Amino acid sequence: MTITYIDTKELTRWFERAKAGDVIAYYTGTSLPYDCRELPAVENLREAVHETAFERGPDGRLLDKNTLHLVQRRVGPKPEGNKSGIFEYIAVKRGDRS
């Protein structure tokens, strides 16, 4: 199983240029949370996605900035020894809500 992901600079460039409805697959693998523990670059990417999509409220909870819609979809069967399958993590640029 090959893990693929973009780097944080590519995510930033995409976000700055993207129009409402544009889509980017930022990670493909068996489990983003698990791979974050194993691969520091994936953890950095996950943090960058969350910083783009959310902010901390005064009470410490995450608040949606309405910038990205985050989607996960299954794109492949379970690899040997895996309980779930292969997933693609996708960000969709949201439009202005003004």
C-alpha positions as CSV (number, residue, x, y, z in Angstrom):
1,M,0.0,0.0,0.0
2,T,1.4,3.3,-1.1
3,I,0.5,6.5,0.9
4,T,0.3,9.7,-1.2
5,Y,-0.1,13.2,0.1
6,I,0.6,16.8,-0.9
7,D,2.9,19.0,1.2
8,T,1.7,22.0,3.1
9,K,3.1,24.5,0.6
10,E,1.1,22.9,-2.2
11,L,-2.0,23.0,0.0
12,T,-1.5,26.8,0.7
13,R,-0.9,27.5,-3.1
14,W,-4.1,25.6,-4.0
15,F,-6.1,27.4,-1.3
16,E,-5.0,30.8,-2.4
17,R,-5.9,30.1,-6.1
18,A,-8.9,27.9,-5.7
19,K,-12.4,29.1,-6.5
20,A,-15.6,27.9,-4.8
21,G,-16.2,24.3,-5.7
22,D,-12.5,23.5,-6.5
23,V,-11.4,20.1,-5.1
24,I,-8.0,18.8,-4.0
25,A,-7.2,15.3,-2.7
26,Y,-4.6,16.0,0.0
27,Y,-4.1,12.4,1.3
28,T,-4.7,8.9,0.2
29,G,-4.0,5.9,2.4
30,T,-5.5,3.6,5.0
31,S,-5.9,6.0,7.9
32,L,-4.9,9.6,8.2
33,P,-4.9,9.7,12.0
34,Y,-2.8,6.5,12.1
35,D,-0.3,7.7,9.5
36,C,0.1,11.0,11.3
37,R,1.7,9.1,14.2
38,E,4.1,7.4,11.8
39,L,4.9,10.2,9.3
40,P,5.7,13.7,10.6
41,A,5.0,15.2,7.1
42,V,1.4,13.8,7.1
43,E,0.9,15.3,10.6
44,N,2.1,18.7,9.4
45,L,-0.3,18.4,6.5
46,R,-3.3,17.5,8.7
47,E,-2.5,20.5,10.9
48,A,-2.3,22.8,7.9
49,V,-5.7,21.6,6.7
50,H,-7.3,22.1,10.1
51,E,-5.7,25.6,10.5
52,T,-7.2,26.5,7.1
53,A,-10.7,25.1,7.9
54,F,-11.0,25.8,11.7
55,E,-10.1,28.2,14.4
56,R,-10.2,27.9,18.2
57,G,-13.1,29.6,20.0
58,P,-12.7,31.3,23.3
59,D,-13.8,28.1,25.0
60,G,-11.1,26.1,23.1
61,R,-13.6,24.3,20.8
62,L,-13.0,24.2,17.1
63,L,-15.1,26.6,15.1
64,D,-15.7,26.2,11.3
65,K,-14.3,29.1,9.3
66,N,-16.5,28.1,6.4
67,T,-13.5,28.0,4.1
68,L,-13.3,24.3,3.3
69,H,-15.6,21.3,3.2
70,L,-13.6,18.2,4.2
71,V,-14.7,14.9,2.7
72,Q,-13.4,11.3,3.1
73,R,-14.3,8.6,0.6
74,R,-13.3,5.0,0.3
75,V,-11.4,4.4,-2.9
76,G,-10.1,0.8,-2.4
77,P,-10.6,-2.5,-0.6
78,K,-9.0,-3.5,2.6
79,P,-5.3,-4.3,2.3
80,E,-4.1,-7.4,4.1
81,G,-4.1,-6.8,7.8
82,N,-6.2,-3.6,7.6
83,K,-9.7,-3.3,9.1
84,S,-11.1,-0.5,6.9
85,G,-9.8,0.1,3.4
86,I,-8.1,2.8,1.3
87,F,-9.4,6.3,1.7
88,E,-9.0,9.6,-0.1
89,Y,-9.2,12.8,2.0
90,I,-10.5,15.7,0.0
91,A,-10.9,19.4,0.6
92,V,-13.5,21.4,-1.3
93,K,-13.2,25.2,-1.4
94,R,-16.3,26.8,-0.1
95,G,-17.9,30.0,-1.6
96,D,-18.5,33.2,0.2
97,R,-21.6,33.2,2.4
98,S,-22.1,36.9,2.4
